[in-house]
Amino acid sequence: MYTTEPARLRAPHLHRQGSATQLIVDGRPFLVLGGELHNSSSSNIEYMRPVWEQLQALKLNTVLASVSWELVEPEEGSFDFTLVDGLLQDARRSNMRLILLWFGSWKNGMSSYVPAWVKQDYRRFPRVKIKNGQTIEVLSTLAETNWQADARAFAALLLHIRKVDSDHHTVIMVQVENEVGILGDARDRSDVANSAFAGPVPQELIDQLLSHRDELGAEIQQRWEARSFNLTGCWEEIFGDGPETEEFFMAWNYARYVDRVASAGKEEYAIPMFVNAWLSNPQQVPGDWPSGGPLPHTLDIWLAGAPHIDILSPDIYLGDFREWCRQYTRRGNPLFIPEMRRDESQWNVFYALGQHDTIGTSPFAVDSIEDPAHALLGKSYAILRQLAPLILEYQGKGEMVGFLLDKEHPTIKQELNGYELEISLDQLFDYKSEHAYGLIIAAGPDEFIGTGHGFGVKFRPTTPGPTYGGILAVDEGAYRNGKWLPGRRLNGDETAQGALWRFPASDSRIGIFPSSLLSTGIARCFVYRYE
Ligand code: DGJ
């Protein structure tokens, strides 16, 4: 299905497989093992030259790099894509794909990357006003001149990419803007924003919310329900007063603006586009985080207002990684994580893949990882490169599990392939694991492929017949070009003599496992049933 000529030539696009959404590149599903550069690294090709090698050492297959409005349109109407061309060439030379981040009207809520001719013309390109009448250096969502200028530049960029890259598909997705929203207040308080806020909630939004009324997020549902699901009225008449409603109003206006920019780009070259969010924090209020960004509690508004955006993405630096992933898969939103904490990425990637069929992950600031050849991220990505064909084959079919275990969550149970898998922190021998991660795929009848660290698995049949599940054999091994190459047979201490499929870290007491059980990082387990 993915090998026909037209499919191979088609621009990168999204495709549904079961419950998963996959990114198709060159006619085949593609797993983004990515990394995002520091904000300004890609503003200079010379600066980037030595960086490519480091990125290769990290085993990345995709680099997320910014392209700023100010550098591609330094003078109004005159475009310069030299930098983009240089990035494309160097990415191809390094055998990498690119995801371009459009730093247009907003970057982390601010408008620091707009061209000088926009910055200096505050009458033509209106700014946001917040409390006390203070103007901030942020383009207002409510000015047509703003989105039109941004959309023109973005369309020119996408047209250029189509011209130079539609035979290569080096660029596989584009992020539209970066972490949008108002900082310092819950909403824009310019005159035009005040009258929009006092005016009716747009009918398109009401219609969309109504047609998804039973699937709405709790915040929006409860606020609307408290006003008897009013169908007409201003924002406060429909959602009540307070910063929450002001944030809903901003979410709608950002979504509409970003959608116009994305739509102009897609008219030139329709590749997948996403937006990213600076996440909220329960101790804070809208405006402490950029108010109106694509957050879990504004997701329904973004889905209504930005149909040209394919993915709403979290930048996960704080809080429970599992919970953010769950919230960003609501209403069929595909999970793609363009930014995440670098120091936890090497294990979180297994969870996002195994549990949420993510299109990919990308820790931030990968170009400043010291000693990339030995970085843990590179070790994880090296394993995932081998497993990628298998993971992609099994995405969306309910035959994979990903997990992160710790003292608060020491065990999970998951039914796969006619067995209940009890996956727990590895507590055998001297070594008491406090933290574990992994991914397991039900790869055939009575057969599982696993990878990870610090856990053990027990099997119990869930189908009629014998009640006990035993381990027939465990082999470590590796995949080369998609083919399994078995290594050692591990039926001794390594599996506690057949009691447990183990991925322990070490056992310092008697030194059975001096560093790690597996030399390859991947194992295959065959199970059987007995009475
Ligand atoms: C999130 C932003 O999206 C990035 O561009 C960068 O500023 C990081 N925060 C820094 O932590």
Residues whose N, C-alpha, C, O or C-beta is under 5 A from the ligand:
A	BS01	DGJ	E179
